[in-house]
Amino acid sequence: MNFKIFGLILSLIILCSCGFGITEWRIDQLYKQKIEGTSNVIYYFNAWGGRDSNRSGFIILDSTKHFQVEVENILPIYHLSQIPNQNNIEGITHECYGTCGDPYYKSIPIFKPMKVNISSENGIKLTTRTYQYKGYSEHERGLERYVFEKFKETKDSLFFYNLNDVESMNGIHLDELKVKKGEIYLLSDKNDNIRKIIVDDVTLNSRTNSIEKIRHVTLTSKNKIRNKDFSERGIFREIKNKNRQD
């Protein structure tokens, strides 16, 4: 009997060493947004596990539950295309459709969704629109980085004023910049002051759902802004001091 127990323990050790055990995750990015009208929250995370495995994406959890990296529960989307609510979450992703690798350069971009999938996540309808990789990538834009003087928030958007481009060499100035809420990330310091705002702004054609623009913007304020100066609707907030988990 003792020999059988020893053999069982040895088998478990071998399985764990081969990657079949519990993965330890080191979370280096974690953001949370409340979903209106529900007790659920949606997280965005990026984490590293054993053997340099990397996972990132969105996970929905009840607000009373502690966040864990559960790979099987990652939503099948790269970006949100609308503000999540109790009835519907919409997002986009892409697949090759013959445009990955060398065929990319000879293929014709298609900007309309190739397929639409509707599923249920924690009782909320999830609409996933999948685009051809080339159609998706040709609407990607380079990183925009601005410093701004002041901002205004509405129900669905943020407006920034008196912006100066700090990325390009030509010193672009904007009087106003409007971004859609949904995938806005607030990064704060230890005093709860906003040190950076990151925006992924996906614009789809209202009639065809073709990709019109995917904008990546980083914003820094010239003046002090508090975390509480922003609402919770359509905005992710950074969760800090998250150590690795089992």
Backbone torsions as a table, in degrees:
resi	resn	phi	psi	omega
1	MET	NA	-44.0	178.9
2	ASN	-61.2	-37.0	179.3
3	PHE	-64.8	-38.1	179.3
4	LYS	-66.4	-41.1	178.8
5	ILE	-63.6	-42.6	178.8
6	PHE	-61.2	-41.1	179.6
7	GLY	-65.0	-38.1	178.4
8	LEU	-64.8	-44.3	178.9
9	ILE	-62.0	-42.8	179.7
10	LEU	-62.9	-39.2	179.3
11	SER	-64.1	-41.0	178.9
12	LEU	-64.3	-39.8	178.7
13	ILE	-62.8	-41.3	-179.7
14	ILE	-66.0	-42.1	179.1
15	LEU	-61.9	-43.0	179.2
16	CYS	-64.1	-40.5	-179.1
17	SER	-68.4	-21.3	179.1
18	CYS	-91.3	6.5	175.6
19	GLY	95.9	9.0	-179.4
20	PHE	-98.6	5.5	179.2
21	GLY	-92.9	-164.4	-179.7
22	ILE	-74.4	130.6	-179.7
23	THR	-87.0	132.4	173.4
24	GLU	-89.8	130.1	-176.8
25	TRP	-114.2	133.3	173.6
26	ARG	-103.9	108.4	-175.6
27	ILE	-87.1	119.1	179.4
28	ASP	-107.3	-9.9	172.9
29	GLN	-142.1	132.0	176.7
30	LEU	-151.2	123.3	-179.1
31	TYR	-131.5	150.6	-177.1
32	LYS	-134.4	139.4	176.3
33	GLN	-134.4	132.8	176.1
34	LYS	-72.2	144.1	176.7
35	ILE	-100.3	117.3	-175.0
36	GLU	-54.4	136.8	174.0
37	GLY	79.6	6.2	-179.7
38	THR	-137.5	172.5	172.4
39	SER	-92.9	6.3	-178.2
40	ASN	-88.0	155.6	171.0
41	VAL	-128.1	155.5	175.5
42	ILE	-114.5	129.8	179.7
43	TYR	-105.0	147.0	162.9
44	TYR	-117.4	134.1	-177.0
45	PHE	-141.3	161.0	167.9
46	ASN	-137.6	130.1	-174.7
47	ALA	-144.9	154.9	177.9
48	TRP	-119.0	137.2	-179.8
49	GLY	-120.8	-162.4	-179.2
50	GLY	-63.3	152.8	179.7
51	ARG	54.9	34.9	176.0
52	ASP	60.9	26.2	175.7
53	SER	-73.7	141.8	-177.2
54	ASN	-125.5	133.0	176.7
55	ARG	-132.3	141.9	175.8
56	SER	-151.0	161.5	177.7
57	GLY	145.2	-163.7	-175.9
58	PHE	-108.3	139.5	175.8
59	ILE	-135.4	136.2	176.4
60	ILE	-101.0	132.8	177.5
61	LEU	-139.9	157.1	168.6
62	ASP	-66.3	143.4	-174.4
63	SER	-63.9	-17.3	-179.8
64	THR	-84.6	-10.3	-175.9
65	LYS	-94.4	147.4	177.6
66	HIS	-79.6	137.5	-178.2
67	PHE	-68.3	134.7	171.1
68	GLN	-137.7	151.4	175.9
69	VAL	-78.1	103.3	177.2
70	GLU	-114.3	96.4	-171.6
71	VAL	-55.1	-37.5	-176.9
72	GLU	-68.9	-14.4	-178.4
73	ASN	-103.9	5.5	177.6
74	ILE	-68.1	129.6	179.7
75	LEU	-66.1	144.8	-175.2
76	PRO	-82.8	47.6	-178.6
77	ILE	-134.7	154.6	175.1
78	TYR	-95.5	-37.2	-178.6
79	HIS	-138.8	150.3	168.9
80	LEU	-81.2	141.9	177.4
81	SER	-111.0	-4.4	176.4
82	GLN	-145.8	167.3	173.6
83	ILE	-72.0	126.2	179.0
84	PRO	-63.6	140.4	174.5
85	ASN	-141.1	-179.1	-173.6
86	GLN	-68.1	-16.4	-178.1
87	ASN	-100.9	-31.7	-169.9
88	ASN	-156.5	139.4	169.3
89	ILE	-123.3	130.6	-179.7
90	GLU	-120.4	137.9	-180.0
91	GLY	-150.0	169.2	-179.1
92	ILE	-125.4	154.4	173.7
93	THR	-149.0	-176.1	177.8
94	HIS	-145.3	157.5	173.2
95	GLU	-135.2	168.5	-172.7
96	CYS	-64.1	-57.0	-173.1
97	TYR	49.2	44.8	175.0
98	GLY	75.9	16.3	-177.0
99	THR	-120.5	14.4	176.6
100	CYS	-92.0	148.3	178.6
101	GLY	72.7	-146.0	-176.9
102	ASP	-60.4	-35.8	179.7
103	PRO	-60.8	-17.1	-178.6
104	TYR	-53.7	-43.7	-171.5
105	TYR	-73.1	-21.7	-179.4
106	LYS	-103.1	-7.2	-175.5
107	SER	-85.5	161.2	178.5
108	ILE	-100.2	128.6	-179.2
109	PRO	-69.5	139.8	174.3
110	ILE	-118.9	124.1	-172.6
111	PHE	-99.4	-15.8	175.9
112	LYS	-77.8	155.3	177.5
113	PRO	-63.9	138.7	178.7
114	MET	-79.4	-30.9	175.8
115	LYS	-156.6	158.1	177.8
116	VAL	-128.4	127.2	179.4
117	ASN	-118.6	135.3	178.0
118	ILE	-117.3	124.5	-179.6
119	SER	-135.0	-176.5	179.1
120	SER	-123.3	130.2	178.1
121	GLU	-128.1	113.8	-177.8
122	ASN	52.8	37.9	178.4
123	GLY	80.8	5.7	-179.9
124	ILE	-111.5	135.3	178.1
125	LYS	-69.3	127.4	176.9
126	LEU	-110.2	119.8	176.7
127	THR	-103.2	116.4	-178.7
128	THR	-112.2	118.3	177.3
129	ARG	-103.1	124.7	-177.8
130	THR	-105.9	129.2	-176.9
131	TYR	-113.1	155.8	171.2
132	GLN	-61.6	140.1	-175.7
133	TYR	-57.6	-44.0	-177.9
134	LYS	-67.3	-42.6	177.2
135	GLY	-60.7	-37.2	177.2
136	TYR	-68.2	-49.7	-172.5
137	SER	-71.2	-29.3	-178.0
138	GLU	-76.0	-5.9	173.1
139	HIS	-106.9	3.2	171.9
140	GLU	-70.1	143.6	178.1
141	ARG	-121.7	154.4	178.2
142	GLY	-64.9	165.6	-179.0
143	LEU	-64.8	129.0	172.7
144	GLU	-104.7	133.4	-179.7
145	ARG	-131.2	126.3	-177.3
146	TYR	-134.0	152.6	161.0
147	VAL	-106.1	142.7	-175.5
148	PHE	-132.5	161.3	-175.5
149	GLU	-95.2	-40.7	-179.7
150	LYS	-153.9	169.6	-179.5
151	PHE	-144.1	164.0	174.8
152	LYS	-138.5	141.1	-179.9
153	GLU	-114.8	136.0	170.8
154	THR	-116.5	-174.9	-177.2
155	LYS	-60.0	-39.0	-172.7
156	ASP	-117.2	-5.3	-172.9
157	SER	-143.1	164.4	167.8
158	LEU	-119.9	138.2	176.3
159	PHE	-116.5	130.2	177.4
160	PHE	-115.3	146.1	-173.0
161	TYR	-127.8	149.2	177.5
162	ASN	54.8	67.7	-175.5
163	LEU	-102.6	143.9	173.2
164	ASN	-122.4	130.9	-179.7
165	ASP	-74.9	125.4	179.6
166	VAL	-109.8	10.0	-178.4
167	GLU	-100.3	-46.9	-176.0
168	SER	-88.4	166.8	-176.9
169	MET	-87.1	-12.3	-174.0
170	ASN	-92.4	2.3	172.4
171	GLY	62.4	50.9	-179.1
172	ILE	-64.1	136.3	175.7
173	HIS	-117.2	136.7	175.6
174	LEU	-122.1	134.8	174.1
175	ASP	-73.6	-35.1	-176.7
176	GLU	-150.0	144.9	174.4
177	LEU	-136.0	125.1	177.5
178	LYS	-107.3	132.4	174.7
179	VAL	-129.5	146.9	-178.8
180	LYS	-82.9	139.4	176.3
181	LYS	-77.6	158.0	-177.8
182	GLY	141.4	-57.3	177.7
183	GLU	-124.4	66.7	175.6
184	ILE	-112.4	131.0	-176.2
185	TYR	-116.6	125.7	176.9
186	LEU	-101.6	124.4	175.4
187	LEU	-107.8	126.4	-174.1
188	SER	-121.5	161.6	176.7
189	ASP	-94.3	-175.0	-175.8
190	LYS	-66.7	-18.1	177.9
191	ASN	-95.6	9.2	179.2
192	ASP	68.7	24.5	171.3
193	ASN	-90.6	144.0	-179.8
194	ILE	-76.2	121.2	178.2
195	ARG	-100.0	-20.6	-180.0
196	LYS	-162.5	147.4	174.9
197	ILE	-124.4	127.4	179.5
198	ILE	-116.6	133.3	-175.8
199	VAL	-126.0	128.3	165.6
200	ASP	-111.5	108.3	-171.4
201	ASP	-112.5	106.0	-179.5
202	VAL	-99.0	124.3	178.0
203	THR	-115.5	120.0	176.6
204	LEU	-110.6	147.3	176.2
205	ASN	-62.0	130.4	-174.4
206	SER	-65.5	-20.9	-177.8
207	ARG	-99.6	-44.6	-173.7
208	THR	-104.8	-12.3	-174.5
209	ASN	63.5	18.6	172.1
210	SER	-66.4	147.8	176.9
211	ILE	-71.9	123.7	175.8
212	GLU	-103.7	-34.4	-177.2
213	LYS	-163.3	138.3	169.3
214	ILE	-125.9	110.9	-170.9
215	ARG	-112.6	133.4	177.9
216	HIS	-117.2	115.0	-172.5
217	VAL	-129.5	134.7	173.0
218	THR	-115.1	129.4	-174.4
219	LEU	-126.6	138.8	176.3
220	THR	-129.6	133.4	-177.3
221	SER	-84.1	143.3	173.4
222	LYS	-74.7	-20.4	-177.1
223	ASN	-122.0	162.8	-178.1
224	LYS	-70.5	131.7	176.2
225	ILE	-128.2	135.9	178.7
226	ARG	-92.8	153.1	176.5
227	ASN	-55.3	-40.3	-176.6
228	LYS	-70.8	-8.8	178.1
229	ASP	-72.2	-12.0	178.9
230	PHE	-108.9	149.2	175.8
231	SER	-77.8	-177.9	178.3
232	GLU	-97.5	-12.4	-175.2
233	ARG	-72.5	119.5	174.5
234	GLY	70.3	21.1	-175.2
235	ILE	-132.3	128.9	174.6
236	PHE	-89.6	141.4	174.9
237	ARG	-117.6	142.2	-177.1
238	GLU	-70.7	136.8	172.9
239	ILE	-109.4	124.3	-171.9
240	LYS	-104.7	172.0	172.9
241	ASN	56.0	43.9	176.1
242	LYS	-97.4	113.5	178.4
243	ASN	-83.7	174.0	179.3
244	ARG	-64.4	156.5	-178.1
245	GLN	-125.9	159.0	174.3
246	ASP	-89.8	NA	NA
